[in-house]
Amino acid sequence: MKATDRRNEIIKILEASDQAVNATQLAEQFSVSRQIIVGDIALIRAKGIEVIATPRGYLSGKALKGEDKSFTAKVACLHSEAEVETELTIVVDNGGEVVDVQVEHPLYGTITGELHIGSRHDVADFMKKVAAKEVTMLSSLTGGVHIHTIACKDEAALVRIKHELKQAGILFEG
């Protein structure tokens, strides 16, 4: 298969999927290396097609646009690594999605990591990666202070999320 054909197939797979598709799965499907797939994704993005990288794999921007999460807010948090699961669970249990995490780096400015954690299953997957020490959390660069973009369907859900984060001692208010 030609590289352009493979990239077109990757686009179709991502747009048809309501779940994240990881690079290893795509590499196996197309009998190429994971690094080839990562390069393909970069070229797909360069064509102006929105592809979002999450801890679980790649998502099509089109797939995300279909979700009714019209209320968003930036929420500052401060907690230890031991409290990550509590933080994420509070958000998803109250109808929210943790869209991303941002930290302010003294040299690079704002660094953003896409998360798209919207269910307890997503939380469990993320926590498995944390437990395996496959990742270092961005908040480790800032002593635990970080900002999440939270998306949910209504303002009431955002109010609940902020209230519970505050009750848990996770909401950072300076």
Backbone bond lengths (Angstrom), bond angles and torsions (degrees), N, CA, C in turn:
res aa  C-N    CA-C-N  psi(-1)  N-CA   C-N-CA  omega(-1)  CA-C   N-CA-C  phi
1 M - - - 1.443 - - 1.532 108.77 -
2 K 1.316 115.49 136.99 1.460 120.74 177.38 1.526 109.90 -70.62
3 A 1.326 115.40 153.28 1.463 120.75 -179.11 1.529 111.66 -59.75
4 T 1.332 117.29 -39.71 1.473 119.41 -179.68 1.524 110.70 -66.20
5 D 1.329 116.67 -37.82 1.469 120.17 177.28 1.535 110.44 -65.15
6 R 1.335 115.54 -41.72 1.466 119.63 179.26 1.532 110.15 -61.72
7 R 1.330 117.16 -44.30 1.465 120.02 179.39 1.531 111.22 -62.74
8 N 1.320 117.42 -39.60 1.473 120.39 176.99 1.530 110.80 -63.21
9 E 1.320 116.72 -39.14 1.467 120.67 177.39 1.532 111.07 -66.66
10 I 1.324 116.52 -39.46 1.470 120.29 177.64 1.525 109.83 -60.46
11 I 1.323 117.01 -43.93 1.470 121.30 178.13 1.526 109.93 -58.21
12 K 1.336 116.85 -46.20 1.472 120.78 179.97 1.530 111.33 -61.24
13 I 1.333 116.37 -43.19 1.469 121.04 -179.48 1.525 110.42 -62.29
14 L 1.332 116.40 -46.49 1.465 120.04 -178.81 1.523 111.74 -64.84
15 E 1.324 116.81 -42.30 1.468 120.06 -178.88 1.525 112.13 -68.72
16 A 1.334 117.19 -28.67 1.462 121.01 -178.89 1.532 112.53 -83.95
17 S 1.324 116.50 -16.99 1.461 120.11 -174.56 1.521 112.13 -93.24
18 D 1.336 115.60 138.28 1.461 119.45 173.37 1.527 110.55 -97.75
19 Q 1.324 116.15 3.30 1.462 123.21 177.43 1.528 109.01 -117.99
20 A 1.317 116.26 157.18 1.461 120.24 174.76 1.528 109.03 -66.50
21 V 1.317 115.77 142.79 1.464 122.39 178.88 1.524 106.66 -115.46
22 N 1.341 116.83 121.93 1.461 116.57 -176.15 1.525 112.07 -88.45
23 A 1.314 114.55 158.38 1.463 121.86 -174.57 1.523 111.73 -62.31
24 T 1.321 117.32 -34.31 1.464 120.24 179.79 1.528 110.86 -64.37
25 Q 1.341 117.06 -42.12 1.470 120.57 177.27 1.529 110.63 -60.91
26 L 1.322 115.91 -45.35 1.467 119.68 179.61 1.523 110.80 -64.24
27 A 1.325 116.93 -40.91 1.468 120.80 179.63 1.526 110.69 -60.46
28 E 1.321 116.42 -43.83 1.465 120.23 178.56 1.524 110.91 -64.71
29 Q 1.316 116.57 -42.40 1.463 120.91 -178.81 1.525 111.79 -61.59
30 F 1.341 116.45 -37.99 1.464 120.32 -176.34 1.525 113.27 -101.77
31 S 1.334 117.12 4.76 1.469 122.76 178.99 1.529 112.36 54.64
32 V 1.327 114.67 47.07 1.464 121.45 174.98 1.528 107.31 -132.47
33 S 1.319 116.45 174.35 1.463 119.52 179.10 1.528 110.85 -78.15
34 R 1.307 114.79 160.93 1.459 120.88 176.23 1.524 109.81 -60.35
35 Q 1.331 116.86 -37.83 1.460 120.75 -178.96 1.529 111.49 -64.19
36 I 1.319 117.60 -34.36 1.473 121.03 176.03 1.528 109.17 -62.51
37 I 1.329 116.69 -43.03 1.470 120.73 179.04 1.524 110.56 -63.31
38 V 1.326 117.50 -43.28 1.469 121.01 178.09 1.530 109.84 -58.63
39 G 1.328 116.58 -41.83 1.466 120.56 176.18 1.517 111.91 -64.88
40 D 1.336 116.59 -40.46 1.468 120.45 177.06 1.528 110.74 -59.78
41 I 1.326 116.63 -43.56 1.470 120.71 179.55 1.529 109.85 -61.28
42 A 1.323 117.26 -41.65 1.470 120.55 178.40 1.526 110.71 -61.15
43 L 1.321 117.34 -41.33 1.469 120.93 179.20 1.528 111.55 -69.91
44 I 1.322 117.02 -36.12 1.471 120.85 176.43 1.530 109.47 -62.89
45 R 1.324 116.20 -44.52 1.474 120.22 177.72 1.525 111.11 -62.63
46 A 1.327 116.37 -39.24 1.469 120.79 -179.60 1.527 111.45 -63.00
47 K 1.333 116.99 -23.84 1.468 121.29 176.09 1.528 111.52 -80.46
48 G 1.324 116.89 -0.71 1.459 120.51 178.15 1.515 114.43 92.37
49 I 1.317 117.77 8.85 1.464 121.49 178.95 1.526 107.86 -90.36
50 E 1.331 116.03 126.53 1.462 120.20 -176.50 1.525 110.92 -76.77
51 V 1.325 115.38 117.85 1.459 122.87 174.19 1.521 106.24 -127.81
52 I 1.316 115.87 127.07 1.459 121.39 -176.31 1.518 108.94 -108.22
53 A 1.330 115.53 128.66 1.462 120.99 176.65 1.521 108.53 -91.30
54 T 1.322 116.00 128.21 1.462 121.88 177.05 1.527 107.82 -123.22
55 P 1.323 118.00 171.37 1.466 119.10 176.53 1.530 113.12 -61.35
56 R 1.325 117.75 -19.83 1.465 121.66 -178.84 1.522 113.23 -96.29
57 G 1.321 117.53 -10.10 1.461 120.55 -178.26 1.512 111.01 138.20
58 Y 1.322 115.80 -160.31 1.461 121.88 -175.76 1.524 111.74 -97.68
59 L 1.334 114.68 142.82 1.460 122.37 175.54 1.516 109.03 -125.02
60 S 1.315 115.53 145.47 1.458 120.64 173.03 1.516 108.95 -77.81
61 G 1.318 116.49 137.11 1.457 120.48 175.12 1.512 111.54 -59.07
62 K 1.339 117.32 -32.14 1.468 121.26 178.51 1.523 111.05 -63.70
63 A 1.318 116.83 -39.45 1.467 120.66 -179.20 1.524 110.64 -63.18
64 L 1.324 117.33 -38.53 1.463 120.70 -178.95 1.514 112.60 -72.08
65 K 1.317 117.63 -30.79 1.461 120.98 -177.25 1.528 112.30 -66.60
66 G 1.338 117.49 -19.55 1.451 120.32 -179.59 1.522 113.82 -78.43
67 E 1.330 118.11 -11.77 1.456 121.36 -177.54 1.523 110.92 -79.79
68 D 1.337 115.97 142.58 1.462 119.82 177.65 1.523 109.16 -91.47
69 K 1.298 115.90 83.98 1.460 122.71 177.74 1.518 106.69 -129.78
70 S 1.334 115.60 65.88 1.457 120.64 -170.26 1.528 114.10 -78.92
71 F 1.319 118.58 -16.58 1.460 120.52 178.51 1.515 109.04 -101.03
72 T 1.320 116.26 125.42 1.459 120.16 177.15 1.520 109.34 -130.24
73 A 1.305 114.50 154.68 1.462 120.52 177.11 1.514 108.90 -153.35
74 K 1.308 115.25 151.93 1.460 121.88 171.79 1.523 106.29 -94.30
75 V 1.319 115.95 129.63 1.456 121.33 -177.39 1.526 108.60 -126.28
76 A 1.323 116.90 122.30 1.462 121.75 177.94 1.524 109.37 -84.17
77 C 1.326 115.53 134.62 1.459 121.00 -177.84 1.526 110.30 -132.58
78 L 1.310 114.99 155.29 1.461 122.59 174.97 1.515 107.41 -146.44
79 H 1.330 115.55 120.46 1.461 120.15 179.17 1.514 109.81 -163.63
80 S 1.311 114.87 170.13 1.460 121.29 177.59 1.528 109.35 -83.76
81 E 1.323 115.23 168.89 1.465 119.69 176.82 1.527 110.65 -61.77
82 A 1.320 117.11 -31.06 1.466 121.31 -180.00 1.528 112.34 -66.09
83 E 1.330 117.57 -18.60 1.464 121.26 -177.46 1.528 113.90 -100.62
84 V 1.324 117.19 4.10 1.469 120.54 -178.21 1.523 111.26 -59.42
85 E 1.319 116.70 -48.02 1.466 119.81 -177.96 1.525 111.26 -61.48
86 T 1.313 117.15 -40.19 1.467 121.06 177.43 1.523 110.18 -60.05
87 E 1.321 116.55 -47.78 1.466 121.58 179.97 1.531 111.36 -57.09
88 L 1.323 116.28 -52.32 1.465 120.59 -177.13 1.525 111.60 -64.56
89 T 1.327 116.49 -40.04 1.464 120.76 -179.44 1.525 111.37 -65.53
90 I 1.315 117.32 -39.34 1.470 120.20 176.51 1.524 109.97 -57.34
91 V 1.313 116.54 -44.54 1.467 120.02 -177.92 1.524 110.94 -64.64
92 V 1.328 117.87 -52.00 1.470 119.44 -174.65 1.526 112.22 -71.19
93 D 1.329 117.58 -32.70 1.469 119.84 178.85 1.525 112.52 -68.47
94 N 1.307 116.91 -18.97 1.462 121.14 179.38 1.526 112.08 -104.99
95 G 1.334 116.63 20.59 1.458 121.16 173.88 1.512 115.65 84.94
96 G 1.316 117.29 16.29 1.459 120.07 -179.14 1.512 113.47 -105.66
97 E 1.311 113.41 169.38 1.463 122.53 173.93 1.519 107.13 -127.96
98 V 1.328 116.30 132.23 1.457 120.63 173.55 1.528 105.91 -85.05
99 V 1.317 115.78 102.02 1.464 121.46 -174.48 1.520 110.89 -71.91
100 D 1.334 116.57 -46.61 1.460 119.68 -177.16 1.515 110.52 -155.64
101 V 1.315 115.06 176.87 1.458 122.60 172.97 1.523 106.70 -131.27
102 Q 1.328 115.90 139.43 1.466 121.13 179.37 1.520 109.47 -130.39
103 V 1.326 114.55 143.09 1.463 120.92 171.61 1.519 107.98 -132.59
104 E 1.316 115.12 154.88 1.463 120.96 176.35 1.523 108.27 -99.23
105 H 1.329 116.12 115.57 1.459 122.35 -179.55 1.527 108.74 -99.66
106 P 1.338 118.43 137.40 1.468 119.57 -176.43 1.527 114.26 -63.89
107 L 1.311 118.17 -25.87 1.460 121.18 -179.68 1.524 112.59 -99.43
108 Y 1.326 117.40 -44.66 1.461 121.88 -172.78 1.523 114.55 -95.06
109 G 1.322 117.82 -8.24 1.458 119.85 -177.00 1.516 110.58 80.33
110 T 1.320 116.70 -143.76 1.460 120.95 -178.04 1.524 110.25 -74.96
111 I 1.317 115.71 127.03 1.468 122.47 174.54 1.522 106.37 -113.42
112 T 1.328 116.20 127.56 1.463 121.64 -177.54 1.521 110.33 -118.50
113 G 1.317 115.64 135.62 1.460 122.16 173.15 1.516 109.12 -118.41
114 E 1.330 116.45 124.34 1.468 121.04 178.06 1.523 108.98 -72.33
115 L 1.329 117.44 134.21 1.460 122.13 179.60 1.525 112.72 -119.19
116 H 1.314 118.48 -54.66 1.466 124.16 -177.42 1.523 111.15 50.71
117 I 1.326 115.03 55.86 1.464 122.40 177.48 1.521 107.05 -99.26
118 G 1.343 115.86 111.03 1.454 120.04 -173.67 1.512 115.20 -126.81
119 S 1.334 117.48 6.09 1.465 120.07 -179.25 1.525 109.50 -150.02
120 R 1.322 115.45 166.74 1.473 119.10 176.33 1.526 110.57 -63.92
121 H 1.316 117.00 -32.18 1.469 120.42 176.61 1.527 109.89 -61.94
122 D 1.320 116.58 -44.53 1.468 120.79 177.64 1.531 110.73 -62.00
123 V 1.332 116.47 -41.03 1.467 120.64 178.17 1.526 109.60 -60.61
124 A 1.335 116.93 -46.17 1.468 121.09 -179.29 1.525 111.09 -61.10
125 D 1.332 117.12 -43.38 1.471 120.41 178.12 1.523 111.01 -60.85
126 F 1.323 116.17 -44.72 1.459 120.82 -179.75 1.528 110.27 -62.45
127 M 1.321 116.67 -43.66 1.461 120.70 -177.89 1.528 111.90 -66.98
128 K 1.333 117.84 -31.35 1.469 120.45 175.46 1.522 109.99 -62.15
129 K 1.319 116.65 -41.61 1.466 120.29 178.88 1.526 110.97 -67.12
130 V 1.313 116.88 -39.48 1.466 120.53 177.62 1.530 109.39 -63.25
131 A 1.335 116.85 -45.45 1.466 121.44 -178.53 1.522 111.81 -63.57
132 A 1.326 116.39 -34.52 1.463 120.85 -179.85 1.526 111.31 -78.74
133 K 1.329 116.61 -3.94 1.462 123.11 -179.18 1.528 111.84 58.16
134 E 1.330 115.25 31.84 1.461 120.44 175.91 1.523 110.66 -74.80
135 V 1.327 116.28 -16.78 1.461 120.39 -174.41 1.525 110.23 -136.66
136 T 1.305 114.73 154.95 1.458 121.44 168.86 1.514 105.91 -112.49
137 M 1.296 116.40 128.26 1.460 119.17 -177.80 1.520 110.99 -70.40
138 L 1.327 115.43 143.34 1.461 120.43 178.71 1.523 111.42 -58.43
139 S 1.315 117.20 -34.13 1.468 120.04 -178.09 1.527 112.23 -63.30
140 S 1.334 117.57 -16.78 1.468 119.58 176.92 1.530 111.02 -67.11
141 L 1.331 116.97 -19.24 1.468 121.31 178.35 1.525 112.24 -77.10
142 T 1.332 116.95 -17.55 1.472 120.72 -172.55 1.528 112.43 -127.05
143 G 1.305 116.99 25.23 1.461 119.51 179.45 1.512 113.91 66.55
144 G 1.315 117.07 23.36 1.460 121.93 177.42 1.516 114.96 100.31
145 V 1.326 118.28 -14.88 1.467 120.85 179.95 1.526 109.17 -77.29
146 H 1.329 115.71 131.27 1.465 120.69 178.98 1.522 109.23 -157.87
147 I 1.319 115.24 167.65 1.464 121.68 179.70 1.519 108.24 -122.90
148 H 1.327 116.07 135.34 1.464 121.07 173.50 1.521 109.22 -110.95
149 T 1.318 116.12 142.54 1.457 120.27 164.14 1.518 105.33 -89.40
150 I 1.319 116.16 122.65 1.463 122.33 179.49 1.521 107.59 -110.65
151 A 1.324 116.65 131.37 1.465 121.53 177.12 1.521 108.80 -120.04
152 C 1.325 115.83 140.07 1.461 120.89 175.25 1.520 109.63 -156.39
153 K 1.333 116.05 172.63 1.466 118.96 -171.47 1.515 114.53 -79.11
154 D 1.344 117.76 -21.22 1.462 117.52 -179.93 1.523 111.31 -150.37
155 E 1.309 114.35 165.21 1.461 120.92 -177.15 1.524 111.91 -64.89
156 A 1.316 117.19 -32.55 1.467 120.75 179.82 1.529 111.06 -60.17
157 A 1.325 116.83 -38.88 1.467 120.34 178.40 1.528 110.46 -64.03
158 L 1.332 116.81 -41.89 1.469 119.76 177.74 1.524 111.60 -62.09
159 V 1.309 116.67 -40.39 1.468 120.68 178.75 1.528 109.76 -62.55
160 R 1.344 117.07 -45.15 1.474 121.24 178.48 1.525 110.99 -60.46
161 I 1.332 115.85 -45.92 1.466 120.69 -178.20 1.530 110.31 -60.04
162 K 1.326 116.65 -49.64 1.468 120.03 -179.19 1.531 111.15 -62.02
163 H 1.322 116.62 -41.04 1.468 120.79 179.61 1.530 110.54 -61.13
164 E 1.334 116.70 -48.18 1.467 119.92 -177.74 1.524 111.86 -68.37
165 L 1.334 117.35 -36.26 1.465 119.54 175.82 1.532 110.36 -63.28
166 K 1.316 116.27 -38.44 1.469 120.64 178.01 1.526 110.17 -66.15
167 Q 1.335 116.61 -44.78 1.471 121.14 179.10 1.530 111.15 -60.07
168 A 1.329 116.75 -34.17 1.463 121.42 -178.91 1.529 112.21 -81.93
169 G 1.335 116.92 -3.99 1.458 120.51 -179.27 1.516 113.57 75.96
170 I 1.334 116.69 22.38 1.462 122.33 -176.59 1.524 112.02 -102.17
171 L 1.311 117.60 -33.11 1.467 121.20 179.93 1.524 108.78 -64.59
172 F 1.326 116.66 126.16 1.468 121.54 -178.62 1.515 108.78 -96.77
173 E 1.317 114.94 120.25 1.461 119.45 -178.25 1.526 111.89 -119.30
174 G 1.324 116.28 18.15 1.456 121.56 175.19 1.460 111.70 81.97
